[in-house]
Structures are given as C-alpha cells and as structure tokens.
Amino acid sequence: MRRILATTTATCLALAASAASAQTDALQAQERAASRMEVEALRQQQMAAAREAQAARDRAATAQTLRALQGQGASAGQPYRPPPAMVLPERGDPTAGLSPGLGELDRLTDARLARSNEVLRAIKPASER
C-alpha cells in the first residue's frame, strides 16, 4: 500500500512538474512572440520615418527646381512658362505607320522559312543512310 502511495505521489509530482514546465514553455513562447511583434512594429515605424524623410527631400528638391526656373524667367523679365505641348498627329488607321515595318517583317519571315526549308531538305532520311 505504501509502495502504491509512493508511486502515485511520485507520478503526480512528475505530472505537476511537466505541466509547470509546459506552462513555462508556453509563457516563454508568448514572450518571444510579443518581442517579435514589438521589433516588427519598430521596424515599420522606422520605415515610415524613412519614407517621410524621403518625401520631404523630394519636396525640397522640387521647390528648388521651381525657384530656379522662376528665377530664369524673372531675369528675362517674364515669368516662367512651360514649353507648349506637342501636338499629336490626327488619329487614323493605326496600321498606316506600321506598313513599312510589316513589309520588312514579312520579308525576314520568308527568308528564315527558306533557310529552314533548306536545312530540312539537307537532312537525309534514315532509310537513305
């Protein structure tokens, strides 16, 4: 009876120890996950700050370019005016401009086909070997 009681007590203590160990492992895993999340949040904040800094540098460069362009116009006595927009040709048949290119493409295709046919004719069938 004492032996059974001792064995049962030892088993209970072992189970309690393993449960405590499992609980500790779970807590450590949770702490590691929280740490990873915190590191990721800090990384995201750092990236956002870098993007904001780059945007500020871009705005400053644009403002400097505009001031330089306005200064050029002011030195000539006129405000800066951008060059006129290019006028696009009227719409028409989209293949009209491609016709010379298509003719060249057809010629190259025919030449390649002729070379390929010559190679195939030069190959002797197995029955003639």
ChimeraX commands (.cxc) that place a marker at each C-alpha (Angstrom):
marker #1 position 0.00,0.00,0.00 radius 0.5
marker #1 position 2.83,2.36,0.88 radius 0.5
marker #1 position 4.57,1.43,-2.34 radius 0.5
marker #1 position 1.44,2.27,-4.39 radius 0.5
marker #1 position 1.02,5.51,-2.45 radius 0.5
marker #1 position 4.67,6.42,-3.04 radius 0.5
marker #1 position 4.44,5.57,-6.75 radius 0.5
marker #1 position 1.23,7.54,-7.11 radius 0.5
marker #1 position 2.73,10.51,-5.31 radius 0.5
marker #1 position 5.85,10.38,-7.48 radius 0.5
marker #1 position 3.72,10.19,-10.62 radius 0.5
marker #1 position 1.61,13.15,-9.50 radius 0.5
marker #1 position 4.73,15.17,-8.77 radius 0.5
marker #1 position 6.19,14.30,-12.19 radius 0.5
marker #1 position 2.96,15.33,-13.92 radius 0.5
marker #1 position 2.86,18.57,-11.96 radius 0.5
marker #1 position 6.48,19.28,-12.88 radius 0.5
marker #1 position 5.85,18.57,-16.58 radius 0.5
marker #1 position 2.71,20.72,-16.50 radius 0.5
marker #1 position 4.67,23.54,-14.88 radius 0.5
marker #1 position 7.42,23.09,-17.46 radius 0.5
marker #1 position 4.89,23.16,-20.30 radius 0.5
marker #1 position 3.31,26.26,-18.81 radius 0.5
marker #1 position 6.73,27.91,-18.56 radius 0.5
marker #1 position 7.49,26.97,-22.17 radius 0.5
marker #1 position 4.17,28.43,-23.27 radius 0.5
marker #1 position 4.89,31.66,-21.36 radius 0.5
marker #1 position 8.34,31.89,-22.92 radius 0.5
marker #1 position 6.90,31.30,-26.39 radius 0.5
marker #1 position 4.33,34.01,-25.75 radius 0.5
marker #1 position 7.05,36.40,-24.59 radius 0.5
marker #1 position 9.14,35.63,-27.69 radius 0.5
marker #1 position 6.14,36.28,-29.92 radius 0.5
marker #1 position 5.46,39.58,-28.15 radius 0.5
marker #1 position 9.11,40.57,-28.60 radius 0.5
marker #1 position 8.96,39.73,-32.31 radius 0.5
marker #1 position 5.80,41.80,-32.69 radius 0.5
marker #1 position 7.44,44.73,-30.92 radius 0.5
marker #1 position 10.52,44.51,-33.15 radius 0.5
marker #1 position 8.30,44.40,-36.25 radius 0.5
marker #1 position 6.34,47.45,-35.05 radius 0.5
marker #1 position 9.58,49.36,-34.51 radius 0.5
marker #1 position 10.81,48.34,-37.96 radius 0.5
marker #1 position 7.56,49.57,-39.52 radius 0.5
marker #1 position 7.90,52.90,-37.66 radius 0.5
marker #1 position 11.47,53.25,-38.89 radius 0.5
marker #1 position 10.43,52.56,-42.47 radius 0.5
marker #1 position 7.59,55.12,-42.20 radius 0.5
marker #1 position 10.03,57.72,-40.87 radius 0.5
marker #1 position 12.42,56.98,-43.75 radius 0.5
marker #1 position 9.59,57.39,-46.28 radius 0.5
marker #1 position 8.56,60.70,-44.71 radius 0.5
marker #1 position 12.16,61.93,-44.80 radius 0.5
marker #1 position 12.50,60.97,-48.47 radius 0.5
marker #1 position 9.23,62.72,-49.29 radius 0.5
marker #1 position 10.50,65.87,-47.55 radius 0.5
marker #1 position 13.76,65.71,-49.55 radius 0.5
marker #1 position 11.78,65.28,-52.78 radius 0.5
marker #1 position 9.55,68.26,-51.94 radius 0.5
marker #1 position 12.61,70.40,-51.20 radius 0.5
marker #1 position 14.28,69.41,-54.47 radius 0.5
marker #1 position 11.11,70.19,-56.42 radius 0.5
marker #1 position 10.75,73.56,-54.73 radius 0.5
marker #1 position 14.39,74.38,-55.51 radius 0.5
marker #1 position 13.91,73.42,-59.17 radius 0.5
marker #1 position 10.79,75.58,-59.43 radius 0.5
marker #1 position 12.57,78.56,-57.83 radius 0.5
marker #1 position 15.43,78.16,-60.31 radius 0.5
marker #1 position 13.01,78.04,-63.25 radius 0.5
marker #1 position 11.13,81.08,-61.97 radius 0.5
marker #1 position 14.44,82.86,-61.46 radius 0.5
marker #1 position 15.36,82.24,-65.08 radius 0.5
marker #1 position 12.11,83.78,-66.23 radius 0.5
marker #1 position 12.44,86.69,-63.82 radius 0.5
marker #1 position 15.93,87.51,-65.11 radius 0.5
marker #1 position 14.49,87.72,-68.63 radius 0.5
marker #1 position 11.66,89.93,-67.39 radius 0.5
marker #1 position 8.98,87.29,-67.80 radius 0.5
marker #1 position 7.53,84.64,-65.50 radius 0.5
marker #1 position 8.38,81.06,-66.35 radius 0.5
marker #1 position 6.11,79.45,-68.88 radius 0.5
marker #1 position 6.43,75.78,-69.73 radius 0.5
marker #1 position 7.08,74.90,-73.38 radius 0.5
marker #1 position 3.97,74.31,-75.47 radius 0.5
marker #1 position 2.59,70.80,-75.53 radius 0.5
marker #1 position 3.47,68.69,-78.53 radius 0.5
marker #1 position 0.59,68.32,-80.94 radius 0.5
marker #1 position -0.13,64.69,-81.70 radius 0.5
marker #1 position -0.98,63.68,-85.26 radius 0.5
marker #1 position -4.61,63.11,-86.02 radius 0.5
marker #1 position -5.96,59.68,-85.40 radius 0.5
marker #1 position -6.35,57.43,-88.34 radius 0.5
marker #1 position -5.56,53.91,-89.35 radius 0.5
marker #1 position -3.17,52.61,-86.67 radius 0.5
marker #1 position -1.57,50.21,-89.15 radius 0.5
marker #1 position -0.70,53.00,-91.59 radius 0.5
marker #1 position 2.54,53.81,-89.78 radius 0.5
marker #1 position 3.33,50.14,-89.36 radius 0.5
marker #1 position 3.09,49.20,-93.04 radius 0.5
marker #1 position 6.80,49.61,-93.85 radius 0.5
marker #1 position 7.70,47.65,-90.72 radius 0.5
marker #1 position 5.24,44.89,-91.58 radius 0.5
marker #1 position 6.68,44.54,-95.07 radius 0.5
marker #1 position 10.18,44.13,-93.61 radius 0.5
marker #1 position 8.86,41.61,-91.09 radius 0.5
marker #1 position 7.25,39.58,-93.90 radius 0.5
marker #1 position 10.50,39.62,-95.89 radius 0.5
marker #1 position 12.53,38.44,-92.87 radius 0.5
marker #1 position 10.00,35.72,-92.10 radius 0.5
marker #1 position 10.11,34.43,-95.68 radius 0.5
marker #1 position 13.93,34.42,-95.65 radius 0.5
marker #1 position 14.04,32.49,-92.39 radius 0.5
marker #1 position 11.48,30.00,-93.67 radius 0.5
marker #1 position 13.54,29.45,-96.83 radius 0.5
marker #1 position 16.70,28.79,-94.76 radius 0.5
marker #1 position 14.79,26.39,-92.54 radius 0.5
marker #1 position 13.43,24.50,-95.55 radius 0.5
marker #1 position 16.97,24.18,-96.97 radius 0.5
marker #1 position 18.16,22.66,-93.70 radius 0.5
marker #1 position 15.27,20.19,-93.66 radius 0.5
marker #1 position 15.95,19.16,-97.28 radius 0.5
marker #1 position 19.63,18.61,-96.45 radius 0.5
marker #1 position 18.76,16.09,-93.74 radius 0.5
marker #1 position 18.71,12.59,-95.19 radius 0.5
marker #1 position 16.00,10.27,-94.01 radius 0.5
marker #1 position 17.09,7.22,-92.03 radius 0.5
marker #1 position 16.08,4.99,-94.93 radius 0.5
marker #1 position 18.67,6.66,-97.20 radius 0.5
marker #1 position 21.59,6.34,-94.75 radius 0.5
marker link #1:1,2 radius 0.2
marker link #1:2,3 radius 0.2
marker link #1:3,4 radius 0.2
marker link #1:4,5 radius 0.2
marker link #1:5,6 radius 0.2
marker link #1:6,7 radius 0.2
marker link #1:7,8 radius 0.2
marker link #1:8,9 radius 0.2
marker link #1:9,10 radius 0.2
marker link #1:10,11 radius 0.2
marker link #1:11,12 radius 0.2
marker link #1:12,13 radius 0.2
marker link #1:13,14 radius 0.2
marker link #1:14,15 radius 0.2
marker link #1:15,16 radius 0.2
marker link #1:16,17 radius 0.2
marker link #1:17,18 radius 0.2
marker link #1:18,19 radius 0.2
marker link #1:19,20 radius 0.2
marker link #1:20,21 radius 0.2
marker link #1:21,22 radius 0.2
marker link #1:22,23 radius 0.2
marker link #1:23,24 radius 0.2
marker link #1:24,25 radius 0.2
marker link #1:25,26 radius 0.2
marker link #1:26,27 radius 0.2
marker link #1:27,28 radius 0.2
marker link #1:28,29 radius 0.2
marker link #1:29,30 radius 0.2
marker link #1:30,31 radius 0.2
marker link #1:31,32 radius 0.2
marker link #1:32,33 radius 0.2
marker link #1:33,34 radius 0.2
marker link #1:34,35 radius 0.2
marker link #1:35,36 radius 0.2
marker link #1:36,37 radius 0.2
marker link #1:37,38 radius 0.2
marker link #1:38,39 radius 0.2
marker link #1:39,40 radius 0.2
marker link #1:40,41 radius 0.2
marker link #1:41,42 radius 0.2
marker link #1:42,43 radius 0.2
marker link #1:43,44 radius 0.2
marker link #1:44,45 radius 0.2
marker link #1:45,46 radius 0.2
marker link #1:46,47 radius 0.2
marker link #1:47,48 radius 0.2
marker link #1:48,49 radius 0.2
marker link #1:49,50 radius 0.2
marker link #1:50,51 radius 0.2
marker link #1:51,52 radius 0.2
marker link #1:52,53 radius 0.2
marker link #1:53,54 radius 0.2
marker link #1:54,55 radius 0.2
marker link #1:55,56 radius 0.2
marker link #1:56,57 radius 0.2
marker link #1:57,58 radius 0.2
marker link #1:58,59 radius 0.2
marker link #1:59,60 radius 0.2
marker link #1:60,61 radius 0.2
marker link #1:61,62 radius 0.2
marker link #1:62,63 radius 0.2
marker link #1:63,64 radius 0.2
marker link #1:64,65 radius 0.2
marker link #1:65,66 radius 0.2
marker link #1:66,67 radius 0.2
marker link #1:67,68 radius 0.2
marker link #1:68,69 radius 0.2
marker link #1:69,70 radius 0.2
marker link #1:70,71 radius 0.2
marker link #1:71,72 radius 0.2
marker link #1:72,73 radius 0.2
marker link #1:73,74 radius 0.2
marker link #1:74,75 radius 0.2
marker link #1:75,76 radius 0.2
marker link #1:76,77 radius 0.2
marker link #1:77,78 radius 0.2
marker link #1:78,79 radius 0.2
marker link #1:79,80 radius 0.2
marker link #1:80,81 radius 0.2
marker link #1:81,82 radius 0.2
marker link #1:82,83 radius 0.2
marker link #1:83,84 radius 0.2
marker link #1:84,85 radius 0.2
marker link #1:85,86 radius 0.2
marker link #1:86,87 radius 0.2
marker link #1:87,88 radius 0.2
marker link #1:88,89 radius 0.2
marker link #1:89,90 radius 0.2
marker link #1:90,91 radius 0.2
marker link #1:91,92 radius 0.2
marker link #1:92,93 radius 0.2
marker link #1:93,94 radius 0.2
marker link #1:94,95 radius 0.2
marker link #1:95,96 radius 0.2
marker link #1:96,97 radius 0.2
marker link #1:97,98 radius 0.2
marker link #1:98,99 radius 0.2
marker link #1:99,100 radius 0.2
marker link #1:100,101 radius 0.2
marker link #1:101,102 radius 0.2
marker link #1:102,103 radius 0.2
marker link #1:103,104 radius 0.2
marker link #1:104,105 radius 0.2
marker link #1:105,106 radius 0.2
marker link #1:106,107 radius 0.2
marker link #1:107,108 radius 0.2
marker link #1:108,109 radius 0.2
marker link #1:109,110 radius 0.2
marker link #1:110,111 radius 0.2
marker link #1:111,112 radius 0.2
marker link #1:112,113 radius 0.2
marker link #1:113,114 radius 0.2
marker link #1:114,115 radius 0.2
marker link #1:115,116 radius 0.2
marker link #1:116,117 radius 0.2
marker link #1:117,118 radius 0.2
marker link #1:118,119 radius 0.2
marker link #1:119,120 radius 0.2
marker link #1:120,121 radius 0.2
marker link #1:121,122 radius 0.2
marker link #1:122,123 radius 0.2
marker link #1:123,124 radius 0.2
marker link #1:124,125 radius 0.2
marker link #1:125,126 radius 0.2
marker link #1:126,127 radius 0.2
marker link #1:127,128 radius 0.2
marker link #1:128,129 radius 0.2
view
